[in-house]
Amino acid sequence: MALIVQKFGGTSVGTVERIEQVAEKVKKFRERGDDIVVVVSAMSGETNRLIELAKQIGDQPVPRELDVMVSTGEQVTIALLAMALIKRGVPAISYTGNQVRILTDSAHNKARILQIDDHKLRTDLKEGRVVVVAGFQGVDEHGNITTLGRGGSDTTGVALAAALKADECQIYTDVDGVYTTDPRVVAKAQRLDKITFEEMLEMASLGSKVLQIRAVEFAGKYNVPLRVLHSFQEGPGTLITIDEEETMEQPIISGIAFNRDEAKLTIRGVPDVPGVAFKILGPISAANIEVDMIVQNIAHDNTTDFTFTVHRNDYQSAQQVLENTSRELGAREVVGDTNIAKVSIVGVGMRSHAGVASQMFEALAKENINIQMISTSEIKVSVVIEEKYLELAVRALHTAFDLDAPARQGD
């Protein structure tokens, strides 16, 4: 008998029929003797519909009132799922984030969880109930409803699992696990049986959309075993854990992540003086624009060329800020490029193997793919390339690092 927290996203509860299917799945776990807490999102598309309603009143809705409004989406889902469970003879009870008392800070639309009162949940579990909790929401110390921002339901699930010291937190989604790369790009991509928190965090931050970064960070911090599973297909999924044993026998590279949403900016001919990096990036940061990769080249004439990447949505804003900085510093010019992409190899096996980066560069060179920027950490190497070569690069690297699934008979 185990204590399991299960989280179902918007597509998994997108219709009443799907909610009935989720209820059947939960019932099977309960009949097995497990204690179950279920966290659900709003029905697919519902949060966006509510936001659009708010925007009909004004382009920038008041954050507090927007939280009051969008949090109703999950309230519908928890009630429907509890009803579906009770109909099947499974005792169940639904709670909003406020009723559980998921205490957050007061940053509306992007609140962070501070504390969870697990007393009510434990009482219900002891009495044999399945507890259904609204994801994505909480309450601040003043009693205001708050929402947790993008990926908030995943974070709720992991946080509840941490508070309850659950045996596992299962994230149900529309894929059957974490793959070595996107199967839509590489047909031979393989589902991973296991991956470390560290690797999953890198892959999530580098473009893998299976799990939200905040949820993985939370799980790693509190050592909550995470398992990614398909909502409506049976299978073992992928376990995300802190365990790094048997690293020597694992592949050097666990996966290849990529991101098409990159843009590059370069300011050329900047006087090479102390503090120039801050003078360039300070205004970018002040404009609330996140910088990813950075390269600085010193020229022979005591000037420097400074290149960095930003999210493509921030490109125009960043370019405007950089043009102003260029005039103030007396730089030669500002140039930009939105036709780039980032490709990354990730694996804890890099720690004990030399030459991984050179193997990556060799694989790209064989395909005549030029590398524009390079960034490394202990368990990843990222490169910026022309976007048109992205899929070719991913396939070449997937093969070079022996990640291709073995051919099945008849293939």
N, C-alpha and C positions, 0 to 999 in steps of 0.2 A: 504494500500500500504506500502510495507516494502522494505528496502535495505538489500539484502541477498548476501553474498559471498559463492559461492559453489566451493568445491574442488573435482576434480576427479583424482584418482590415475591411475597408469599404466595399471592395468587390466581393469579398466573402459573404457580406451581409447586404448585398445590393438589392435583393428582392425578398419578399416574404417567403418564396420557395427556397431561396438560399439560406435564409434564417432557419427554416425547418430542417434543412440538411445539416447545418451547424448543430442544431439541437440533437439530432440523431448521433452525430459524432461525439458530442459531450456526454450523451447518455451512455455510450459504450464505455467510455473511460470511467464513468461513475459506477457502472455495473461491475467493472473490474476491481472496484474497491478504492479507487483513488479519490482524494479530496481535490475538488476543482474550483478554481477562481477563473472566470472568463472576463476578459477585457475586450470591448468592441468599439469600433469606429462608427461614425455616422454612415448611413447607407450611401453607396457610391454616388458622387455628384451632389449630395445634399449640402455639404459645407459650402461648395462653390455657389450653389443656388441661393443660400442665405446671404452670402457676401454680396452677391449681385443685387439682392433686394435692398441691402443696406446702402449700396452705392447709388441706388435710385433716389435715395434721400439726399445724399451728398457724396462727392468724390472721395473724401477722407472721413470715414465714419469715426465717431468718438470711440477710442479703443475700449473703454470700459463697457459701453453699450454693445459694441460689436461682440465682445466676449459673452455677454448675456445672451445675445441672439444665436451665435454659432454653436454654443454649447447645447442648444436644444436638439441638435441632430443626433447626438449620442443618446439623449434621453429617450427618444423614440425607439432606438435599436435595443437598448437594454430591456425595456418593457416588453417588446415583441419577443425577444429571445427567452426571457423569463416565462412569458406566457406559453411559448412553444415547449419549453422543458416541463412545465407543470402539466400541460396537456398529455405529456408522455409519462406521467406518473413520477417525474423527478422533482423533488422539492427544490425550489429555487427562489431567489430574492434579488431584486435589482437595486443598485445604488448609484447615485450621481457622485461625482468627485467630492462635492460638498458634504454629502451624507456620510461618506467614508471618513471624511476629513483628510483629504490629500492637501496638506498645507503647502502653499507656494509663496514666492515673493510677489510683489505687486506690479511686475512688468507685464502689463496687459498685452495679449496676442503672442507673447514669447516668454511666459513665466517659467521659472525653474522650481522644481520640487525641493522643499526644505525638510519635510517630515510627513510620515504617514501614521495615523492612528489605526493600528491593526486589531484593536480589541473587538470591535463589532464583527469583523471578518472572521476572526478565530472562533467567536461564539457561534456564528452561523455554521461554520464548517463542522464544529463539534456536534451540532444538532442535526448534521446530515444534509445540509442544504448546499446546492451549487450557488455560489455568489457571482452575480453578473455586475460588472463595474463599468461605468462610462470612461472610456479613454479620453485623452486629449485635454482634460479639464481638472481644475482644482479650486481652491478658495484661499484668499489671502487672510492675514490676521485681522482685517477689518470686515470680513464676511463677504467681500466682493468675489464674484465668480471670475476665474481666470482661465485662459487657455494656454497650452504649452507650445504652440507653434508647430511648424512642419515636423512630421514624424512623432507627434506628441503621444499618440496611442501606443506606439512601440515603447516609448519611454515610460508611460504609465504601467504597462505590463511588466517591464523589467524592475521598476521601482517597487511594485507590489510584491514581486517575487523576492526581491532583496529584503523587504520588511518582514515578510512571512517566512524567510529562509526556506523557500520552496526548493524542491529537488530539481526542478527544471522549469524554464520559461520557454514555451513553445510559441513561435511566431508563425501563424498560418497566412499564406499569401498565394499568389497565382503562379509560383514556380515551386519545383519540388526540392529545392535546396540551393546552395551556393555553388556556382560553376567556376571552372578554371578561367573562363572568360564568357562573354555573351554568346550563347549558342546561335543567335541570329546572325552573328558575324563569322563564327567558326563552328561549322557543323560537327566537328570532332571534339568540341568542348566536353569535359567530363564533370559530373557532379562530384563534389568533394565529400567524403564521409566525415571529415573533421578538419577544422581550421582553428588557429589560435585567435584570441581576442585582438592581439597586436596586428596580425595579418588582416583580419576582417576590418579593423579600424582603418588601416591604410587603404584597403580596397574600397571601403565606403567613401573615404575622403577623396579618392582618386577617380570616382565616377561610377562604381558599382552601386546600383540602385536597390539592391535586395533589402538592405537594412539601413536605417537612419544612424548617422554618426553618434548622436546623443545617446541613443539606446545602447549602442555597443560600448561607448565610454562608461556608461552607468553599470552595465553588466560586468565589464572588466574591473571596475573599481570595487564592486561588491562580490566579485567572483560568482556571478549567477550563471550557471550553465544555460546557454541559449541553443535552441534547435529551430532551424528553418524548415518548414514543412508545407506541402501543398494542401490547400483547403479541402479539395474534393478528390484527391488521389492518394491511395495508400502508399507508404514508402518510409524509409528511415530518415530521409532528409539529411541535413548537415548539422553536426554538433559544433558549436563554437565554445571553446573552453580555454582555460589558462594553461592547460597541460601541454608542455613542449617535449615530453619524453619521447624517445626513439627518433629524435630529430635527425640523427645520422642516417637513418633508414628512409626518411621522408625525401620527397623530391626537393631539389634546391629551391625551385620556384613553385609556389602554390597556385598562383594565378596571374592573369594579365588584365589590368584595368585600363580604361581609356575614357577620355572626356573630350567631347566635341565643342564644349561651351567656353573655349579659351580665346583670348585675344592678346596681342602683343603690342607693346609701346616702347619706343626707343627715343631717348633724348640724346642728341649728338653734340659733341664739341663743348661740353660743360667744363669750366675751369676746374682742374684737379686740385682741390684744396680740402683741408679737414672739414668734416661736417656736410660735405656735398650730398651724401646719400640721404641724410635727414632732410636737407633742403628740398630734395626731390620727392621723397616718399612721405614726409610730414604732411604736406597739403593733401596728398592722396588719402592718407589715413583720416585726416580731419573731415574729409568728404564722405567718410564711412564706406570707403571702397577697400575691399580686401585684395592684397597682393599675394600672388602665388610664387612663381619662380623669379629669381633675380640674377642677372649677369652684369658685371662691370668690366670694361676693357679700358686700360690706360694707353693713350697714344703717345708718340714720341714728342709731341709739341705741348706737353703738360696739360692736355685736355683729356676728358674721359667720355666714353659712350656708355650710357646706362640703360639697360633693357629690363623690362619686367612684364609679367603676364597678369591679367585680371579676368574676371568672368565676362563673357561677351556682352551681357546685359549692362555692365558698367563701363563698356569701352568708350562711348561718346562722352560720358561725364568725366572719366579719367583723362581722356585726350584734351578736353577743355581745361582741366586743372593744370595739366602738363604744359600746355601752350602758355598759360600765364606764368608758370614757373620758368619756362624757357626765356621769356622776355626779361624777367627779373634777374636771371643768372647770366644773361648774354650768351646763351647757347646757340649753336649753329642752326639746328632744325629739330623738329619732332616728326617721327614717322611711325606709322602703325600698320598692323596686319590682323585682319579678322579671319583669315583663311588658314588657321593653324589648329592643331589638335595635340593633346598630350597622351602619351602611351607610357605605361608603367609596368614593370615586373615587380612582384611582391613575393617574399618568402623568408621565413625565419632561418631557412637553410643557408642563406647568404652569409650568416655569421661564421660558419665553419668552412666555407668554400671560397677560394680566391678566384679571380678572373671572371666573375659573373658579368660585370659591366662590359668587359671586352668581348665576351661571347654575345651579348646583346648588340653591341655596335657592329660586330662582324656580320650578324644575321641581317641587320638593316642595310649594311654596305653591299651585301650580295644582291639585294633588291634595288640598289641605286637610290636608296632613300637618304636624303641629307638630314643631319641632325642640327637643329638651330640652337637649342639650349639643353643643358643637362642639369639634373638635380639628384642628389643621392642621400640616403639615410642608411641606418644599419641594416634595414630589411627591405629596402626598395631602391630602384633606379627609375627615374622618370626622364623622358625626353620630349621635346617639342619638335614636331615635324609639320610639313604641309598637310592640310586636312585631306586632300585628295588621295594621299597614300595611307590613310589611317587603317583601313581594313586589310590592306596588303601587309602592313607592318604587324598588325595583331596576329594574322595567320602565320606569318614567317616566324615570329617569336614563339608562338604556341608550338610550332613544330620543332624549332631549335632547342627548346627546353623540355622536349619529350613529354608534352602535355596532351598530345592528340590521343583520343580514345582508340584502343585497338580495333581494327576492322572486324566487323561481325561476319559470320559465315553467310555467303550469298551477296555481300556488298561488292 
